[in-house]
Amino acid sequence: MDGNRRWARVRGLAPFEGHRAGYKKVKEVTEWCRENGIKILTLFAFSTENWNRSEKEVKYLMHLFYFMLTKDIKNIHKNKIHLNIIGRRDGLSHSIQKAIQKAEELTKGYTNFTLNLAINYSGRLEIVDAVKKIIRQAGNHQEITEDLISKNIYTAGQPDPDLIIRTSGEQRLSGFLTWQGVYSELYFTKSHWPEFSKKDFDETLADFTSRKRRFGK
């Protein structure tokens, strides 16, 4: 979800206004996905590198996450959305970790739609954490295979993403779903995340359905 700050900058607004607009867009895109029969949506909300931003901006983003987990979780629960947080939780505050646990427990029974929210996330570190988990569970004598790693990543049990969209004109993945995205179709749009429209969304899906996916065959 790239471009919140750039969206705000061109409008002469403070960065937090861009993040606030981006937060509203999450709700819209989630609904568009559900209307189109999409079962899983994964959003890159905060990377491990984002801690390098200003203390004020990071604090505001953490406030947004906490608000979603403690207030908006009521709407998520009402809409029967399974919320799943992926990333290194031990780097987050105790209050957010506790809120994550409660939110996931509240929504764990829903199967029609899953919203993965990547917070304090890095694709490379996800692989590192998966390998560490394997070693802790079975020792270093177990053969490390692709299937075994897939069973120990943050999104274990979920299918790999069919499509990865990046907004705001950048044409790279920046560590997003490094393991899962090897055969995902990629789509890049110049629209900043807060201005990503239903028209943009529909055009993205139309482009995806026109592609032939061979998976190396």
C-alpha positions as CSV (number, residue, x, y, z in Angstrom):
1,M,0.0,0.0,0.0
2,D,2.5,2.6,-1.2
3,G,2.1,6.3,-1.7
4,N,0.3,7.6,1.5
5,R,2.9,10.3,2.1
6,R,3.3,11.3,-1.5
7,W,-0.5,11.6,-1.8
8,A,-0.5,14.0,1.2
9,R,2.6,15.9,0.0
10,V,1.0,16.9,-3.4
11,R,-2.0,18.2,-1.5
12,G,0.0,20.2,1.0
13,L,-1.0,17.9,3.9
14,A,1.0,16.4,6.7
15,P,2.1,12.8,6.3
16,F,-0.4,11.5,8.9
17,E,-3.2,12.8,6.7
18,G,-2.0,10.4,4.0
19,H,-1.9,7.5,6.4
20,R,-5.4,8.3,7.7
21,A,-6.7,8.4,4.1
22,G,-4.8,5.1,3.4
23,Y,-6.5,3.5,6.4
24,K,-9.9,4.4,5.0
25,K,-8.9,2.9,1.7
26,V,-8.2,-0.4,3.4
27,K,-11.9,-0.8,4.2
28,E,-13.0,0.0,0.7
29,V,-10.5,-2.5,-1.0
30,T,-11.5,-5.2,1.5
31,E,-15.1,-4.8,0.5
32,W,-14.3,-4.8,-3.2
33,C,-12.4,-8.1,-2.7
34,R,-15.3,-9.7,-0.9
35,E,-17.7,-8.5,-3.5
36,N,-15.6,-10.2,-6.2
37,G,-15.3,-13.5,-4.4
38,I,-11.7,-13.1,-3.4
39,K,-11.0,-15.1,-0.3
40,I,-7.7,-13.8,1.0
41,L,-6.3,-10.2,1.0
42,T,-2.8,-9.5,2.4
43,L,-1.8,-5.9,3.0
44,F,1.7,-4.7,3.6
45,A,1.1,-2.1,6.4
46,F,4.5,-1.7,8.1
47,S,7.9,-3.1,7.2
48,T,10.8,-3.7,9.5
49,E,12.6,-0.9,7.7
50,N,9.7,1.5,8.5
51,W,11.0,1.9,12.1
52,N,13.6,4.3,10.5
53,R,10.9,6.9,9.9
54,S,10.4,9.8,12.3
55,E,9.3,8.9,15.8
56,K,6.1,11.0,15.3
57,E,5.1,9.2,12.1
58,V,5.8,5.7,13.6
59,K,3.8,6.6,16.7
60,Y,0.8,7.7,14.6
61,L,1.0,4.4,12.6
62,M,1.0,2.4,15.7
63,H,-1.9,4.4,16.9
64,L,-3.8,3.4,13.8
65,F,-3.0,-0.3,14.2
66,Y,-4.1,-0.2,17.8
67,F,-7.3,1.6,16.9
68,M,-8.1,-1.1,14.3
69,L,-7.3,-3.9,16.7
70,T,-9.4,-2.5,19.5
71,K,-12.2,-0.4,17.9
72,D,-12.6,-1.4,14.3
73,I,-12.3,-5.0,15.2
74,K,-16.0,-4.8,16.1
75,N,-16.8,-4.2,12.4
76,I,-14.4,-6.8,11.3
77,H,-16.1,-9.3,13.6
78,K,-19.5,-8.2,12.4
79,N,-18.6,-8.8,8.8
80,K,-17.2,-12.2,9.7
81,I,-13.6,-11.5,8.5
82,H,-10.8,-13.6,9.9
83,L,-8.0,-11.2,10.9
84,N,-4.5,-12.6,10.8
85,I,-1.4,-10.5,11.7
86,I,1.9,-11.5,10.1
87,G,5.3,-10.3,11.0
88,R,7.6,-10.2,14.0
89,R,5.3,-9.4,16.9
90,D,8.1,-9.3,19.5
91,G,9.1,-5.9,18.0
92,L,5.7,-4.4,18.8
93,S,4.6,-2.9,22.0
94,H,3.0,-5.1,24.6
95,S,-0.4,-3.4,24.2
96,I,-0.4,-4.0,20.5
97,Q,0.7,-7.7,20.9
98,K,-2.1,-8.2,23.4
99,A,-4.6,-6.5,21.1
100,I,-3.5,-8.7,18.2
101,Q,-4.0,-11.9,20.3
102,K,-7.5,-10.8,21.3
103,A,-8.5,-9.8,17.7
104,E,-7.3,-13.0,16.2
105,E,-9.0,-15.1,18.8
106,L,-12.3,-13.2,18.2
107,T,-12.2,-13.8,14.5
108,K,-10.5,-17.1,14.1
109,G,-13.7,-19.1,13.4
110,Y,-14.5,-17.2,10.1
111,T,-13.6,-19.0,6.9
112,N,-15.2,-17.0,4.1
113,F,-12.6,-14.2,4.0
114,T,-9.2,-13.7,5.5
115,L,-7.4,-10.4,5.9
116,N,-3.7,-10.8,6.5
117,L,-2.1,-7.6,7.8
118,A,1.7,-7.5,7.6
119,I,3.1,-5.4,10.5
120,N,6.8,-5.3,11.4
121,Y,7.2,-7.6,8.4
122,S,10.1,-8.6,6.2
123,G,10.0,-11.3,3.6
124,R,13.6,-12.4,4.2
125,L,13.1,-12.4,8.0
126,E,10.0,-14.5,7.5
127,I,12.1,-17.2,5.9
128,V,14.7,-16.9,8.7
129,D,11.9,-17.3,11.3
130,A,10.5,-20.3,9.5
131,V,13.9,-22.1,9.5
132,K,14.4,-21.2,13.2
133,K,11.0,-22.6,14.0
134,I,11.8,-25.9,12.2
135,I,15.1,-26.3,14.1
136,R,13.4,-25.6,17.4
137,Q,10.7,-28.1,16.8
138,A,12.7,-31.0,15.3
139,G,16.3,-30.2,15.7
140,N,18.8,-29.5,12.9
141,H,18.8,-33.1,11.7
142,Q,15.5,-32.7,9.9
143,E,15.8,-32.3,6.1
144,I,14.9,-28.8,5.1
145,T,12.6,-28.9,2.1
146,E,10.4,-26.3,0.3
147,D,7.3,-28.0,1.6
148,L,8.6,-27.9,5.2
149,I,9.4,-24.2,5.0
150,S,6.0,-23.5,3.5
151,K,4.4,-25.2,6.5
152,N,6.3,-22.9,8.9
153,I,6.0,-19.4,7.3
154,Y,3.6,-16.8,8.7
155,T,0.9,-17.7,6.2
156,A,1.1,-21.5,6.6
157,G,-2.0,-23.3,5.4
158,Q,-2.9,-20.5,3.0
159,P,-2.5,-20.7,-0.8
160,D,0.2,-18.6,-2.4
161,P,-1.1,-15.2,-3.7
162,D,-2.3,-15.2,-7.3
163,L,-1.8,-11.5,-7.7
164,I,0.4,-8.9,-6.1
165,I,-0.5,-5.2,-6.6
166,R,1.9,-2.3,-5.8
167,T,0.6,1.2,-5.9
168,S,2.3,4.6,-6.4
169,G,4.5,3.8,-9.4
170,E,7.3,1.8,-7.8
171,Q,8.1,-1.4,-9.7
172,R,9.6,-3.7,-7.0
173,L,8.3,-5.9,-4.2
174,S,10.5,-4.5,-1.4
175,G,10.5,-7.8,0.5
176,F,6.7,-8.4,0.3
177,L,5.8,-12.1,0.4
178,T,9.3,-13.1,-0.8
179,W,8.6,-16.9,-0.3
180,Q,5.0,-16.9,-1.3
181,G,5.1,-14.6,-4.3
182,V,7.5,-16.5,-6.6
183,Y,4.7,-17.3,-9.1
184,S,2.4,-14.5,-8.3
185,E,1.3,-12.2,-11.2
186,L,2.6,-8.7,-10.6
187,Y,0.7,-5.4,-11.3
188,F,2.0,-1.9,-10.8
189,T,-0.1,1.2,-10.9
190,K,0.9,4.9,-10.6
191,S,-2.1,5.6,-8.4
192,H,-1.1,6.4,-4.8
193,W,-2.8,4.1,-2.3
194,P,-5.4,6.6,-1.0
195,E,-6.6,7.3,-4.5
196,F,-6.6,3.7,-5.7
197,S,-10.2,3.6,-7.1
198,K,-12.8,1.0,-7.9
199,K,-11.9,1.6,-11.6
200,D,-8.2,0.9,-10.8
201,F,-9.3,-2.3,-9.0
202,D,-11.5,-3.5,-11.8
203,E,-8.8,-2.8,-14.4
204,T,-6.3,-4.8,-12.3
205,L,-8.6,-7.8,-12.1
206,A,-9.4,-7.6,-15.8
207,D,-5.6,-7.5,-16.6
208,F,-5.1,-10.5,-14.3
209,T,-7.8,-12.6,-15.9
210,S,-6.3,-12.0,-19.4
211,R,-2.9,-13.5,-18.4
212,K,-1.9,-17.1,-19.1
213,R,-0.3,-18.6,-16.1
214,R,2.1,-21.5,-16.9
215,F,4.0,-22.0,-13.6
216,G,7.1,-23.0,-15.6
217,K,5.3,-25.7,-17.6
